[in-house]
Amino acid sequence: MLCTRCRIRTAVTDDGLCTFCSGTRPPLPEDMKPRATGPGCWGVGDWPRSPVGLSWAVTALLGTVIATDLVAIVSGLHLRGVWKDLAAGFTAGQGGRVRSADHLHDTLTDVQSTVFLVTGILFILWFHRTRRNAEVFDPSVQKMGPGWAVGGWFVPVANLWFPYRVADGIWTGSAPIGPEGGRTAVPRALLNFWWALWIATLLSDQITARAQDTSMEPGQQAHALALVAAADALEIAAAVLAILFVRALTRMQVERATQPLVPAPPVPGAHR
């Protein structure tokens, strides 16, 4: 029988929860127990490990994504203007302008794809590290295993939801400890807005790709390029929120690394 909360792992308690959701997960293995022996109370060769270096690399690359998107928007709007002129019947000398503008836009699109790929790789590395750290800080609130911090992005359809579940567990487990010894409540607005915009960019990419594939006439090309520019603008907004999310979660983990672990609460009826 699957857990009634996460619907992924096997239920082990009388009320149908798994070890993750019920807070009865076995103790961490030796290689994941925190050893605060390094600067800033991070482990040396062990978990938790500082995500600061990776967060700065991801932030810089996200900034590069924003810059390439801005340049691509300008290039795309220029090419759109050329196609609009063709649609209006201004054909004199337009052939060379179309080829030149189209070549520039294609080159920038290739640069965009490369930058986005490198950024995605670094982001997933940072995301996996924060997930492993969260496993040390508070394993009771982690709904999905550390492997899903990587694999969840590549499973069709599930990648619309699984990474968010992982991020939600990281966010909760990384919350600083309050004066009374419990986790402080950290608003999830930033997490939710970032994920909503990320999903929106995925959908907009599908729409723009379909519009470009079916564009044959100059007017259709101009319309498709307008959609591409809008999608790039949406990606810029998503990248800005991603930067804020990365910085906020990293700060939370830096503070959390200096504090004690939160013991998992006992669950009545759990199988020990």
C-alpha positions in Angstrom: 0.0 0.0 0.0 1.3 3.4 -1.0 1.6 6.3 1.5 -1.6 8.3 1.6 0.3 11.6 1.6 3.1 11.4 -1.0 1.7 8.4 -3.0 5.3 7.3 -3.8 6.7 5.2 -0.9 5.3 2.2 1.0 3.1 3.0 4.0 4.5 1.8 7.3 2.3 3.3 9.9 -1.3 2.5 11.0 -2.6 5.7 9.5 -1.1 4.9 6.1 2.1 7.1 6.1 5.6 6.2 4.9 8.7 6.8 7.0 9.4 10.1 5.4 5.9 11.6 5.9 5.4 10.1 9.3 8.8 11.3 10.7 9.9 7.8 11.6 12.7 7.4 9.1 15.7 5.4 10.4 18.7 7.3 11.6 21.0 8.8 9.0 24.0 6.7 7.8 27.4 7.7 9.1 28.4 9.5 5.9 25.4 11.9 6.2 25.6 12.8 9.9 26.6 16.4 10.2 30.2 17.1 11.2 30.5 20.9 11.8 34.2 21.0 11.7 34.8 23.4 8.8 34.4 27.2 8.5 30.9 28.3 9.0 30.0 24.9 10.7 30.0 23.0 7.3 31.3 19.5 7.2 34.7 18.8 5.7 34.3 16.0 3.2 30.9 15.1 4.8 27.4 16.5 4.9 26.2 19.1 5.2 28.2 20.9 2.6 28.2 24.6 1.8 26.1 25.6 -1.2 27.5 29.1 -1.3 30.0 28.6 -4.1 27.5 26.9 -6.3 24.9 29.5 -5.6 27.2 32.3 -6.8 28.0 30.3 -10.0 24.2 29.7 -10.6 23.4 33.4 -9.9 26.1 34.5 -12.4 24.8 32.2 -15.1 21.2 33.2 -14.5 22.4 36.8 -15.0 23.9 35.7 -18.3 20.6 34.1 -19.2 18.9 37.4 -18.6 21.5 39.2 -20.7 21.2 36.8 -23.7 17.4 37.0 -23.5 17.5 40.8 -23.7 19.8 40.7 -26.7 17.6 38.0 -28.3 14.5 40.2 -27.8 16.1 43.1 -29.5 17.2 40.9 -32.4 13.9 39.2 -32.7 11.9 42.4 -32.8 14.3 43.7 -35.5 13.7 40.6 -37.6 9.9 40.9 -36.9 10.0 44.4 -38.3 11.7 43.2 -41.5 9.0 40.5 -41.9 6.2 43.1 -41.3 7.7 45.2 -44.1 7.6 42.2 -46.4 4.0 41.5 -45.3 3.1 45.1 -46.2 4.5 44.7 -49.7 7.8 46.5 -49.2 10.1 44.1 -51.1 12.8 46.2 -52.5 16.1 45.1 -50.9 14.3 43.1 -48.2 15.8 39.8 -49.2 19.3 40.7 -47.9 17.9 42.2 -44.7 15.9 39.1 -44.0 18.9 36.8 -44.4 21.2 39.0 -42.3 18.6 39.5 -39.5 17.6 35.9 -39.6 21.2 34.7 -39.4 21.9 37.0 -36.4 18.7 35.8 -34.6 19.6 32.1 -35.2 23.1 32.7 -33.8 21.7 34.4 -30.7 19.2 31.5 -30.3 22.1 29.0 -30.3 23.9 31.1 -27.7 20.7 31.2 -25.6 20.4 27.4 -25.7 24.0 26.9 -24.7 23.9 29.3 -21.8 20.6 27.8 -20.6 22.0 24.3 -20.8 25.1 25.2 -18.7 22.9 27.1 -16.2 20.6 24.2 -15.9 23.4 21.8 -15.1 24.9 24.1 -12.4 21.4 24.8 -11.0 20.7 21.0 -10.6 24.1 20.5 -8.9 23.2 23.3 -6.4 19.7 21.9 -6.0 21.0 18.4 -5.2 23.4 19.8 -2.7 20.8 21.7 -0.9 18.6 18.6 -0.9 21.3 16.5 0.7 21.9 19.3 3.3 18.1 19.4 4.1 18.3 15.6 4.7 20.7 16.4 7.5 18.9 19.4 8.9 15.5 17.7 9.1 14.8 14.5 7.3 11.2 14.3 8.6 9.9 16.9 6.2 11.5 15.5 3.0 8.8 14.0 0.9 11.1 12.7 -1.9 14.6 11.2 -1.9 17.7 13.1 -2.9 17.9 11.4 -6.2 14.7 13.1 -7.3 16.5 16.5 -7.0 18.2 15.4 -10.2 16.0 12.8 -11.8 12.8 14.7 -11.2 13.7 17.3 -13.8 13.9 14.7 -16.6 10.8 12.6 -16.1 8.1 13.7 -18.6 5.0 15.2 -17.1 6.3 14.4 -13.6 8.9 17.2 -14.1 6.0 19.6 -13.8 5.5 18.7 -10.2 8.3 16.5 -8.7 11.0 19.2 -8.5 8.6 21.5 -6.7 7.9 18.7 -4.1 11.6 18.4 -3.6 12.1 22.2 -3.3 9.2 22.4 -0.8 10.9 19.8 1.4 14.3 21.6 1.1 12.6 25.0 1.9 10.9 23.6 5.0 13.8 21.6 6.3 16.2 24.6 5.8 14.1 26.9 7.9 16.0 28.4 10.8 15.3 27.2 14.4 13.4 29.6 16.5 14.0 30.6 20.2 11.7 27.8 21.4 13.6 25.1 19.5 11.1 24.6 16.6 11.3 25.5 12.9 10.3 29.1 12.1 7.6 29.5 9.5 9.2 30.9 6.3 6.7 32.2 3.7 6.6 30.1 0.5 5.5 33.0 -1.8 9.0 33.2 -3.5 9.1 29.4 -4.0 5.6 29.3 -5.4 6.0 32.3 -7.7 9.3 31.0 -9.1 7.8 27.6 -9.8 4.7 29.1 -11.4 6.8 31.2 -13.8 9.0 28.2 -14.6 6.0 26.2 -15.7 4.8 29.2 -17.6 8.1 29.4 -19.5 7.8 25.7 -20.4 4.3 26.2 -21.8 5.3 29.4 -23.7 8.2 27.5 -25.3 5.8 24.9 -26.6 3.5 27.6 -28.0 6.3 29.5 -29.7 7.8 26.4 -31.2 4.5 25.4 -32.7 3.9 28.9 -34.1 7.3 29.0 -35.7 6.9 25.5 -37.2 3.6 26.5 -38.9 4.7 30.0 -40.0 4.9 30.2 -43.8 3.9 33.7 -44.8 5.7 37.0 -43.7 2.8 38.0 -41.6 2.8 34.6 -39.8 6.6 34.9 -39.3 6.1 38.4 -37.7 3.4 37.0 -35.4 5.6 34.1 -34.3 8.6 36.4 -33.6 6.3 38.5 -31.4 5.5 35.3 -29.4 9.2 34.5 -29.1 9.9 37.9 -27.7 7.1 37.5 -25.2 8.4 34.1 -24.2 12.0 35.5 -23.7 10.5 38.3 -21.5 8.8 35.7 -19.4 12.0 33.7 -19.1 13.7 36.9 -17.9 11.1 37.2 -15.1 11.5 33.5 -14.2 15.3 33.9 -14.1 15.0 36.9 -11.8 12.8 34.9 -9.4 15.2 32.0 -9.7 18.1 34.2 -8.6 16.0 35.4 -5.6 15.1 31.8 -4.8 18.7 30.6 -4.9 20.0 33.4 -2.8 17.2 33.0 -0.2 17.5 29.3 0.2 21.3 29.5 0.4 21.1 32.1 3.1 18.6 29.8 5.0 21.0 26.9 4.8 24.0 29.0 5.9 22.1 30.0 9.0 20.7 26.5 9.5 24.1 24.9 9.5 25.0 26.7 12.7 22.0 25.3 14.5 21.1 21.9 16.0 19.1 19.3 14.2 15.3 19.1 14.8 14.3 15.7 16.3 11.5 14.0 14.4 8.2 14.1 16.4 6.9 10.7 17.5 3.9 9.4 15.5 1.3 7.4 17.4 0.8 3.9 16.0 4.1 4.0 14.0 5.9 0.6 13.5 9.2 1.0 15.2 
